[in-house]
Amino acid sequence: MECHQFGLFATSTAQSNDSTAAEGAIHGVPSIEKITFYLVRLEDGVVLDEKAFCNDFINLAHSIGAYLYEDLLCIVSLRYQTIHILQIRDSGNLVEVRRIGAFCREDDELFLHSHVQSGYGGSFLPGIKQRLLSYIFRKTWNEVPDQTLKVQHLKKFYFHFQDYVDLIIWKVQFLDRHHLFIKFGSVDGGVSRSTDQNLAFFAVYNMETTDIVSLYQNSSEELYSLFEQFYDHFHANPQDSSHGKFISSHSNDIHAFDQLCTIKNKASSSSQFVKKMMASLPYTCQSQSPSPYFDLSLFRYDEKLISAIDRHRHCTEHPIKFISVRSPNVVKFKIKPGTGQLVWSSAKILELAYVATYQHCLYQVQLQLSQHNSSAIMNRVPIPSCSDSGAADSRAKRISSFLFHPFFPLALSIQQTYMQPTVVNIHFRR
């Protein structure tokens, strides 16, 4: 939250792909025994409230399954296809104010039970799916004036009816306090890492009227045009955000726009380029660092190695160079994310990450807790260099991620190697 009083943390047990069938659960989506969200008071570290989800699947990686907007928290249950809207009260409580999925209004379930005849053995489509199908049908019915074309379009709708029914919610973000941006797709695409080639739909959903306002396919040129011109609106940063307004994008920075145009011109297929761009939508909450070191009007850097977007990248042994935009031949500074000389145990690592980057630690805290014993005392453990680790270790693939402070010259780099300890480096200006 912008008041900086609270921190939001999440933990989960191991994922199980052999989950037992449960009523309302989507077949093919794995299960996690328990996922818990904690609301922590930053001043003293006291847990004020918690919200647990049992035998569910919420994607915590890079906060994909949760989105924070002002005092509202959106949590997406992939397994039960439910969007939970929670409000963080000033009193330090997590209060569920809305649940969207099987039902869209608070009294939908009561209305349904009071009007359905007893003994009815059929099943109903979930409320959000009914809204989706209704929007597609009405759009076809109302926007095609020619009767012959209308019949052809309706035939196409009914031909793909089951495909629409089989769509599931992949990801959700806030556009504002009343509208959600929802991504629908196949079950396989919802749990896989790469979704570029999967067919997907994007819907703008009004929580107050429970209507779908607009719908786009992931190859839509119209949606891409909106993405290109109004990129910053997809991040839904509150107007009073002290740091989010400084994030560079192709909507507010000519250098970023030139980079996008270069990528677009090099693309072999326009439709594939659009799908690739749309794969990043909806955006993950706080997925871009507002650090001035990522300001493309100040510095140039290799975005294959580091960027403002929070994601894992291949680790390099060579320093990452930040070059001045005004003086292209001047290297302003370097960051070397390779193996350091020492690593700190979980107690100190979590403390440093908590102090410097508490706004971005939903996934990172989960990562550290899974790699270390949370009860370990603070100590220093020497790490052997690559030359001492043997040929097998030197060939192991290493990935890294970075956490930059919003405005201080401070960053954490986290390197992970298969079957090796996690290495955390602290970078600061000297």
HELIX and SHEET records of a PDB file:
HELIX    1   1 ALA A   61  SER A   63  5                                   3    
HELIX    2   2 ASP A  108  HIS A  115  1                                   8    
HELIX    3   3 GLY A  127  GLU A  143  1                                  17    
HELIX    4   4 GLN A  147  PHE A  159  1                                  13    
HELIX    5   5 PHE A  161  VAL A  165  1                                   5    
HELIX    6   6 VAL A  187  VAL A  191  1                                   5    
HELIX    7   7 GLU A  221  GLN A  229  1                                   9    
HELIX    8   8 TYR A  231  HIS A  235  5                                   5    
HELIX    9   9 GLY A  244  PHE A  246  5                                   3    
HELIX   10  10 ILE A  254  LYS A  266  1                                  13    
HELIX   11  11 SER A  270  MET A  278  1                                   9    
HELIX   12  12 PRO A  292  PHE A  294  5                                   3    
HELIX   13  13 SER A  346  THR A  357  1                                  12    
HELIX   14  14 TYR A  358  HIS A  360  5                                   3    
HELIX   15  15 LEU A  362  GLN A  371  1                                  10    
HELIX   16  16 CYS A  386  ASP A  388  5                                   3    
HELIX   17  17 ALA A  391  SER A  394  1                                   4    
SHEET    1   A 3 PHE A   6  SER A  12  0                                        
SHEET    2   A 3 SER A  31  ARG A  41 -1                                        
SHEET    3   A 3 GLN A  15  SER A  16 -1                                        
SHEET    1   B 3 PHE A   6  SER A  12  0                                        
SHEET    2   B 3 SER A  31  ARG A  41 -1                                        
SHEET    3   B 3 VAL A  46  ASP A  56 -1                                        
SHEET    1   C 4 ALA A  66  TYR A  69  0                                        
SHEET    2   C 4 LEU A  72  SER A  77 -1                                        
SHEET    3   C 4 THR A  82  ILE A  88 -1                                        
SHEET    4   C 4 LEU A  94  ILE A 100 -1                                        
SHEET    1   D 4 ILE A 168  PHE A 174  0                                        
SHEET    2   D 4 HIS A 179  GLY A 185 -1                                        
SHEET    3   D 4 ALA A 200  ASN A 206 -1                                        
SHEET    4   D 4 ASP A 211  GLN A 217 -1                                        
SHEET    1   E 3 PHE A 299  ARG A 300  0                                        
SHEET    2   E 3 ILE A 320  SER A 324 -1                                        
SHEET    3   E 3 VAL A 331  ILE A 335 -1                                        
SHEET    1   F 4 ARG A 313  HIS A 314  0                                        
SHEET    2   F 4 ARG A 398  PHE A 404 -1                                        
SHEET    3   F 4 LEU A 410  THR A 417 -1                                        
SHEET    4   F 4 VAL A 423  PHE A 428 -1                                        
SHEET    1   G 2 LEU A 342  TRP A 344  0                                        
SHEET    2   G 2 ARG A 380  PRO A 382 -1                                        
END                                                                             
